[in-house]
Amino acid sequence: MRIVAPADRSTTVADLLLADPAAAHLAVSPGAARQPFGDLILCDVARESADQVLRRLQEPGVEARGGVSALAYGVWHEAGGSALRVVG
């Protein structure tokens, strides 16, 4: 998932993702987005929870002043795990 969040919402969005067990591999790049201007937030989200995570991202108003895009990938890696699992 790729999120462009206004700087004043970035911490809220990152905390929301950190608290969600469906989200993994969170990365925040302050000031990296230029159109619209904001912080770039990247994370992996389990496919079966994507709709729920997208609904939660509406709470801080990301879609009104930033943006969210989600792409489906076929591989998921568990944090700390040694195996890759094909999702599909």
Contacts in CASP RR format, 6 or more apart in sequence:
PFRMAT RR
TARGET T0000
AUTHOR 0000-0000-0000
METHOD contacts of the structure
MODEL  1
MRIVAPADRSTTVADLLLADPAAAHLAVSPGAARQPFGDLILCDVARESA
DQVLRRLQEPGVEARGGVSALAYGVWHEAGGSALRVVG
1 23 0 8 1.000
1 42 0 8 1.000
1 43 0 8 1.000
1 44 0 8 1.000
1 45 0 8 1.000
1 50 0 8 1.000
1 53 0 8 1.000
1 68 0 8 1.000
1 69 0 8 1.000
1 70 0 8 1.000
1 71 0 8 1.000
2 40 0 8 1.000
2 41 0 8 1.000
2 42 0 8 1.000
2 68 0 8 1.000
2 69 0 8 1.000
2 70 0 8 1.000
2 71 0 8 1.000
3 13 0 8 1.000
3 40 0 8 1.000
3 41 0 8 1.000
3 42 0 8 1.000
3 43 0 8 1.000
3 57 0 8 1.000
3 62 0 8 1.000
3 66 0 8 1.000
3 67 0 8 1.000
3 68 0 8 1.000
3 69 0 8 1.000
4 33 0 8 1.000
4 36 0 8 1.000
4 38 0 8 1.000
4 39 0 8 1.000
4 40 0 8 1.000
4 41 0 8 1.000
4 62 0 8 1.000
4 66 0 8 1.000
4 67 0 8 1.000
4 68 0 8 1.000
5 13 0 8 1.000
5 38 0 8 1.000
5 39 0 8 1.000
5 41 0 8 1.000
5 60 0 8 1.000
5 62 0 8 1.000
5 66 0 8 1.000
5 67 0 8 1.000
6 36 0 8 1.000
6 37 0 8 1.000
6 38 0 8 1.000
6 39 0 8 1.000
6 65 0 8 1.000
6 66 0 8 1.000
7 30 0 8 1.000
7 31 0 8 1.000
7 38 0 8 1.000
7 39 0 8 1.000
9 60 0 8 1.000
9 61 0 8 1.000
9 62 0 8 1.000
9 65 0 8 1.000
10 28 0 8 1.000
10 30 0 8 1.000
10 38 0 8 1.000
10 39 0 8 1.000
10 41 0 8 1.000
12 60 0 8 1.000
13 41 0 8 1.000
13 57 0 8 1.000
13 60 0 8 1.000
13 62 0 8 1.000
14 26 0 8 1.000
14 28 0 8 1.000
14 41 0 8 1.000
16 56 0 8 1.000
16 57 0 8 1.000
16 59 0 8 1.000
16 60 0 8 1.000
17 23 0 8 1.000
17 26 0 8 1.000
17 41 0 8 1.000
17 43 0 8 1.000
17 53 0 8 1.000
18 26 0 8 1.000
20 45 0 8 1.000
20 49 0 8 1.000
20 53 0 8 1.000
20 56 0 8 1.000
22 45 0 8 1.000
22 46 0 8 1.000
22 48 0 8 1.000
22 49 0 8 1.000
22 50 0 8 1.000
22 52 0 8 1.000
22 53 0 8 1.000
23 43 0 8 1.000
23 44 0 8 1.000
23 45 0 8 1.000
23 53 0 8 1.000
24 43 0 8 1.000
24 44 0 8 1.000
24 45 0 8 1.000
24 78 0 8 1.000
24 79 0 8 1.000
25 42 0 8 1.000
25 43 0 8 1.000
25 44 0 8 1.000
25 79 0 8 1.000
26 41 0 8 1.000
26 42 0 8 1.000
26 43 0 8 1.000
27 41 0 8 1.000
27 42 0 8 1.000
27 43 0 8 1.000
28 39 0 8 1.000
28 40 0 8 1.000
28 41 0 8 1.000
28 42 0 8 1.000
29 39 0 8 1.000
29 40 0 8 1.000
29 41 0 8 1.000
29 42 0 8 1.000
30 39 0 8 1.000
31 37 0 8 1.000
31 38 0 8 1.000
31 39 0 8 1.000
31 40 0 8 1.000
32 38 0 8 1.000
32 39 0 8 1.000
32 40 0 8 1.000
33 39 0 8 1.000
33 40 0 8 1.000
36 65 0 8 1.000
36 66 0 8 1.000
36 67 0 8 1.000
38 66 0 8 1.000
44 73 0 8 1.000
44 76 0 8 1.000
45 53 0 8 1.000
45 70 0 8 1.000
46 76 0 8 1.000
47 72 0 8 1.000
47 87 0 8 1.000
47 88 0 8 1.000
50 70 0 8 1.000
54 68 0 8 1.000
54 70 0 8 1.000
57 63 0 8 1.000
57 68 0 8 1.000
62 68 0 8 1.000
73 87 0 8 1.000
74 86 0 8 1.000
74 87 0 8 1.000
74 88 0 8 1.000
75 84 0 8 1.000
75 85 0 8 1.000
75 86 0 8 1.000
75 87 0 8 1.000
76 84 0 8 1.000
76 85 0 8 1.000
76 87 0 8 1.000
77 84 0 8 1.000
77 85 0 8 1.000
78 85 0 8 1.000
END
